[in-house]
Amino acid sequence: MSEQPAEYLFDADEYARIHAAERLFDEGTKRLIGALDIVPGARCLEVGAGGGSIADWLCDIAGSSGLVVATDIDTRSLEAITGRPNLEVRRHDIVKDPLELDHYDLVHVRLVLEHLLERDAVLEKLVAALRPGGWIVVEDVDYVSGVPVSDLGAVEHERTQSVRLEVFAAGGVAHYLGRELPARLRAQGLEDVGNEGRVWIMEGGTPGAEWFRISMAHLRGRLVGPDRLTDAEVDKMLELFEDPNWAAFSPIMVTAWGRMPQGRESPRGSA
Ligand SMILES: C[S@@+](CC[C@H](N)C(=O)[O-])C[C@H]1O[C@@H](n2cnc3c(N)ncnc32)[C@H](O)[C@@H]1O
């Protein structure tokens, strides 16, 4: 297929999809960041902050003496957050726009790197933004686990999933990035690198299946076509996502973390 890689397959109007992902992933993100030594007064950076639920929560962690910078190419949802004097919303393209050096105690980026063709350079930029001792937490999915659980819809799920991954690949989305995250953080010279992967059984009608349903409906225009799916196949899968008798394993949500060694300046030097 000769499709040009897109910068970002999902347009930022897709807040329903982003909020569905927040319902699924926020609990794990908060538990893992909560286990790091981020203290009041911390400077936190939330990149590609989307609906803003994690940026909002980080404002409590950073406290009134700290700061949370929430960036996105589309900041409408972030600007709707009120009553957070320690929140700075920044319209910012992480690929093109500059970032502070040696500045943050925490950098968090979830479900963003997998979409970016420039993910190597972006990760380097995010690491360079860390102060010595600062943590980076990166989260991306890995679709290796997405196999059917129920007989109902098993064939349909496998077929639509394989075309969906084809479309992702053609659009430049790295749908197996999750497995690479720990090694990528180690390659940046970070220490205390750790990881956790989370999988659930997506049953029709639950938030996991809803995330997939919204995402498939949104991608219909790319999924349907010669050598791809028919509209009827997409419609059938959308129905299955709502059927309580349908189930499949979710992709793995991989969270990986690492910290900038004390005494090490960012590879680019200080600002
Ligand atoms: C799948 S959503 C994830 C949102 C949020 N991080 C979360 O996990 O709930 C991807 C987000 O990245 C943003 N994004 C895409 N390309 C970006 C870029 N080049 N710079 C900054 N944000 C970007 C999108 O606008 C969107 O809000």
The ligand as a MOL file (V3000), in Angstrom:
LIG
                    3D

  0  0  0     0  0            999 V3000
M  V30 BEGIN CTAB
M  V30 COUNTS 27 29 0 0 0
M  V30 BEGIN ATOM
M  V30 1 C -3.9570 9.1570 21.8870 0
M  V30 2 S -3.9790 10.7870 22.4780 0 CHG=1
M  V30 3 C -3.3450 10.5560 24.1410 0
M  V30 4 C -3.7470 11.6760 25.0660 0
M  V30 5 C -3.1800 11.5590 26.4830 0
M  V30 6 N -1.7150 11.5360 26.4680 0
M  V30 7 C -3.7030 10.3300 27.1750 0
M  V30 8 O -3.0060 9.3120 27.2250 0
M  V30 9 O -4.8550 10.3930 27.6860 0 CHG=-1
M  V30 10 C -2.5710 11.5570 21.6680 0
M  V30 11 C -2.4550 13.0370 22.0010 0
M  V30 12 O -1.2190 13.4930 21.4430 0
M  V30 13 C -1.4400 14.7390 20.8340 0
M  V30 14 N -0.3970 14.9350 19.8030 0
M  V30 15 C -0.2900 14.3490 18.5940 0
M  V30 16 N 0.8060 14.7860 17.9430 0
M  V30 17 C 1.4210 15.6650 18.7870 0
M  V30 18 C 2.5880 16.4840 18.7030 0
M  V30 19 N 3.3610 16.4600 17.5960 0
M  V30 20 N 2.9220 17.2860 19.7480 0
M  V30 21 C 2.1520 17.3180 20.8610 0
M  V30 22 N 1.0080 16.5770 20.9940 0
M  V30 23 C 0.6500 15.7720 19.9820 0
M  V30 24 C -2.8500 14.6630 20.2680 0
M  V30 25 O -3.3960 15.9280 20.0170 0
M  V30 26 C -3.5550 13.9060 21.3920 0
M  V30 27 O -4.0630 14.7660 22.3680 0
M  V30 END ATOM
M  V30 BEGIN BOND
M  V30 1 1 1 2
M  V30 2 1 2 3
M  V30 3 1 2 10
M  V30 4 1 3 4
M  V30 5 1 4 5
M  V30 6 1 5 6
M  V30 7 1 5 7
M  V30 8 2 7 8
M  V30 9 1 7 9
M  V30 10 1 10 11
M  V30 11 1 11 12
M  V30 12 1 11 26
M  V30 13 1 12 13
M  V30 14 1 13 14
M  V30 15 1 13 24
M  V30 16 1 14 15
M  V30 17 1 14 23
M  V30 18 2 15 16
M  V30 19 1 16 17
M  V30 20 1 17 18
M  V30 21 2 17 23
M  V30 22 1 18 19
M  V30 23 2 18 20
M  V30 24 1 20 21
M  V30 25 2 21 22
M  V30 26 1 22 23
M  V30 27 1 24 25
M  V30 28 1 24 26
M  V30 29 1 26 27
M  V30 END BOND
M  V30 END CTAB
M  END
